[in-house]
Amino acid sequence: MLSKEMQKALNEQVNAEFWSAYLYLSMSVDAADKGYKGVANWFAVQFKEEQAHAQIFMNYLLSRGARINLAPIAEVQTEWASPLEMFRATLEHEKKVTAMIHNLCHIAADEHDFASSNMLAWFVDEQIEEEENAQDLIAELEKVDDSKLGLYMVDKELAARTYTVPAPLAGKE
């Protein structure tokens, strides 16, 4: 059985994951509105990933006999100056999510909750990947600076991204 503190923290994480999804959906819409189809695609895939992350947490809560308490999703930003600004905002946001995941790990460790620690290990690795992806895209966009051709090429590259069901959900959807 999960402690009340862990249940509360995991429910807060569910809300944070849905907020992240909403943020990335907003970025996708803004990019599409500005004609960056590839950037829009990248963020649309990210939107799906964040929804999947919320589902993983909800599945875990249910498997442990805990109640899921869905909370309202707070408003998100709706415009960014450029794709570079979107990815800079993404990196800053992912750093906050990493801190939240680490906090969950601290709670699990303090409570000797090995099942939660085991589940959270996947998210620790996932956050490394999330931050690295954002850092790589920032570096790529900084290299092209304001070059329209360079931005066009990056946009084309991002159009190829596809959604993959995360391992903890494989076979459960």
KOLFIDREN-96564 format. One line per 3 residues: number of its first residue (from 1); their letters; for each residue x, y, z of C-alpha. Coordinates in nm, 4 decimals, always signed. Each point is the difference from the previous one (the first is absolute). Last residue first. Layout:
// residues N
NUM	A	X:Y:Z ~ ...
END
This chain:
// residues 173
173	EKG	-0.3104:+0.0097:-2.4642 ~ +0.1656:-0.2422:+0.2400 ~ +0.2280:-0.1873:-0.2422
170	ALP	+0.2765:+0.2525:+0.0381 ~ -0.0966:+0.2501:+0.2696 ~ +0.3152:-0.0262:+0.2159
167	APV	+0.2113:-0.0099:-0.3200 ~ -0.1194:+0.3373:-0.1293 ~ -0.2183:-0.0161:-0.3149
164	TYT	+0.1978:+0.1495:-0.2857 ~ -0.1103:+0.3221:-0.1673 ~ +0.1697:+0.1038:-0.3211
161	RAA	+0.2595:+0.2639:-0.0824 ~ +0.0548:+0.0540:-0.3736 ~ -0.1358:+0.3570:-0.0006
158	LEK	+0.2848:+0.0990:+0.2316 ~ +0.2539:-0.0439:-0.2817 ~ -0.2028:+0.2208:-0.2354
155	DVM	-0.0125:+0.2738:+0.2660 ~ +0.3763:-0.0275:+0.0483 ~ +0.0507:+0.0417:-0.3762
152	YLG	-0.2365:+0.2990:-0.0223 ~ +0.1723:+0.1602:+0.2998 ~ +0.3323:-0.0334:-0.1802
149	LKS	-0.1428:+0.1411:-0.3240 ~ -0.1553:+0.2925:+0.1848 ~ +0.3298:+0.0733:+0.1732
146	DDV	-0.0716:+0.1887:+0.3228 ~ +0.2486:-0.1971:+0.2101 ~ +0.0516:-0.3333:-0.1761
143	KEL	+0.2408:-0.1078:+0.2724 ~ -0.2333:+0.1247:+0.2746 ~ -0.2750:-0.2230:-0.1407
140	EAI	+0.2190:-0.3091:+0.0197 ~ +0.1214:+0.0827:+0.3504 ~ -0.3592:+0.0576:+0.1168
137	LDQ	-0.1024:-0.3286:-0.1598 ~ +0.2773:-0.1877:+0.1790 ~ -0.0845:+0.1585:+0.3356
134	ANE	-0.3694:-0.0896:-0.0414 ~ +0.0837:-0.3600:-0.0838 ~ +0.2468:-0.0227:+0.2909
131	EEE	-0.2594:+0.1310:+0.2451 ~ -0.2611:-0.2541:-0.1077 ~ +0.2530:-0.2876:-0.0102
128	IQE	+0.1209:+0.0657:+0.3555 ~ -0.3649:+0.0333:+0.0999 ~ -0.0794:-0.3439:-0.1408
125	DVF	+0.2785:-0.1594:+0.2037 ~ -0.1422:+0.1421:+0.3229 ~ -0.3489:-0.0947:-0.1205
122	WAL	+0.0955:-0.3662:-0.0412 ~ +0.1536:+0.0003:+0.3502 ~ -0.3330:+0.1267:+0.1354
119	MNS	-0.1652:-0.3420:-0.0269 ~ +0.2793:-0.1649:+0.2008 ~ -0.0042:+0.2697:+0.2655
116	SAF	-0.3775:-0.0357:+0.0245 ~ +0.0332:-0.3740:+0.0612 ~ +0.2881:+0.0545:+0.2418
113	DHE	-0.1936:+0.2262:+0.2328 ~ +0.2615:+0.0299:+0.2766 ~ -0.1932:+0.3087:+0.1145
110	DAA	+0.2977:+0.2340:-0.0272 ~ +0.0997:-0.1600:-0.3313 ~ -0.3500:+0.0354:-0.1471
107	IHC	-0.0239:+0.3627:+0.1138 ~ +0.3447:+0.0763:-0.1428 ~ -0.0914:-0.1653:-0.3303
104	LNH	-0.3164:+0.2106:-0.0197 ~ +0.2157:+0.3086:+0.0538 ~ +0.2289:-0.1163:-0.2816
101	IMA	-0.3016:-0.0242:-0.2292 ~ -0.0995:+0.3567:+0.0934 ~ +0.3539:+0.1261:-0.0617
98	TVK	-0.0003:-0.1696:-0.3411 ~ -0.3320:+0.1688:-0.0782 ~ +0.1559:+0.3367:+0.0802
95	KEH	+0.2960:-0.0761:-0.2283 ~ -0.2500:-0.1019:-0.2682 ~ -0.1607:+0.3441:+0.0210
92	ELT	+0.3298:+0.1813:-0.0430 ~ +0.0873:-0.2218:-0.2974 ~ -0.3411:+0.0525:-0.1596
89	ARF	+0.0216:+0.3771:+0.0434 ~ +0.3328:-0.0063:-0.1866 ~ -0.1646:-0.2231:-0.2598
86	MEL	-0.2855:+0.2428:-0.0553 ~ +0.2396:+0.2977:-0.0092 ~ +0.1973:-0.1707:-0.2760
83	PSA	-0.3235:-0.0679:-0.1896 ~ -0.0606:+0.3747:+0.0007 ~ -0.1673:+0.2880:+0.1869
80	WET	-0.2251:-0.2252:+0.2074 ~ -0.3756:+0.0106:+0.0407 ~ -0.2668:-0.1821:+0.2023
77	QVE	+0.1347:-0.0159:+0.3565 ~ -0.1876:-0.2475:+0.2163 ~ -0.3077:+0.0245:+0.2220
74	AIP	-0.0271:-0.2377:+0.2931 ~ -0.1460:-0.3472:-0.0436 ~ -0.2741:-0.0748:+0.2521
71	ALN	+0.0659:-0.2921:+0.2348 ~ -0.0455:-0.3729:-0.0546 ~ +0.0036:-0.1901:+0.3281
68	IRA	+0.0948:-0.3625:-0.0567 ~ -0.0677:-0.2260:+0.2980 ~ +0.2542:-0.2575:+0.1091
65	GRS	-0.0325:-0.3776:-0.0128 ~ +0.3651:-0.0511:-0.0982 ~ -0.0841:-0.1015:-0.3553
62	LLY	-0.2247:+0.3046:-0.0274 ~ +0.2828:+0.2352:+0.0931 ~ +0.2324:-0.1741:-0.2460
59	NMF	-0.2500:+0.0235:-0.2834 ~ -0.0462:+0.3701:+0.0783 ~ +0.3767:+0.0600:-0.0059
56	IQA	+0.0344:-0.1799:-0.3337 ~ -0.3010:+0.1899:-0.1358 ~ +0.1581:+0.3343:+0.0912
53	HAQ	+0.3151:-0.1042:-0.1863 ~ -0.2123:-0.0988:-0.2990 ~ -0.1582:+0.3456:-0.0058
50	EEK	+0.3518:+0.1438:+0.0069 ~ +0.1020:-0.2164:-0.2944 ~ -0.3061:+0.1032:-0.2018
47	FQV	+0.0804:+0.3705:+0.0444 ~ +0.3648:-0.0710:-0.0929 ~ -0.1213:-0.1503:-0.3274
44	AFW	-0.2015:+0.3164:-0.0664 ~ +0.3083:+0.2029:+0.0985 ~ +0.2153:-0.1670:-0.2645
41	NAV	-0.2819:+0.0276:-0.2568 ~ -0.0381:+0.3744:+0.0569 ~ +0.3770:+0.0393:-0.0359
38	GKY	-0.0237:-0.1868:-0.3308 ~ -0.2960:+0.2035:-0.1212 ~ +0.1605:+0.3351:+0.0767
35	GKD	-0.2500:+0.2262:-0.1769 ~ -0.0552:+0.2540:+0.2792 ~ -0.3422:-0.1419:+0.0901
32	AAD	+0.1520:-0.3474:+0.0036 ~ +0.2645:+0.1156:+0.2480 ~ -0.2644:+0.1621:+0.2229
29	VSM	-0.2169:-0.3135:-0.0095 ~ +0.2927:-0.2253:+0.0850 ~ +0.1110:+0.2299:+0.2819
26	SLY	-0.3508:-0.0072:+0.1461 ~ -0.0063:-0.3796:-0.0252 ~ +0.3355:-0.0018:+0.1769
23	LYA	-0.1406:+0.2070:+0.2872 ~ -0.3128:-0.2181:+0.0211 ~ +0.2123:-0.3139:+0.0201
20	SWF	+0.2124:+0.1607:+0.2716 ~ -0.3172:+0.0877:+0.1917 ~ -0.1108:-0.3642:-0.0351
17	EAN	+0.3366:-0.1100:+0.1387 ~ -0.0251:+0.2500:+0.2855 ~ -0.3481:-0.1255:+0.0899
14	VQE	+0.1235:-0.3592:+0.0126 ~ +0.2977:+0.1216:+0.2051 ~ -0.2335:+0.1583:+0.2541
11	NLA	-0.1781:-0.3339:+0.0257 ~ +0.3367:-0.1666:+0.0599 ~ +0.0828:+0.2496:+0.2761
8	KQM	-0.3356:-0.0504:+0.1731 ~ +0.0251:-0.3785:-0.0171 ~ +0.3588:+0.0139:+0.1263
5	EKS	-0.0958:+0.2163:+0.2978 ~ -0.3043:-0.2156:+0.0807 ~ +0.2255:-0.3057:+0.0039
2	LM	-0.0397:-0.2573:-0.2749 ~ -0.1219:-0.3467:+0.0843
END
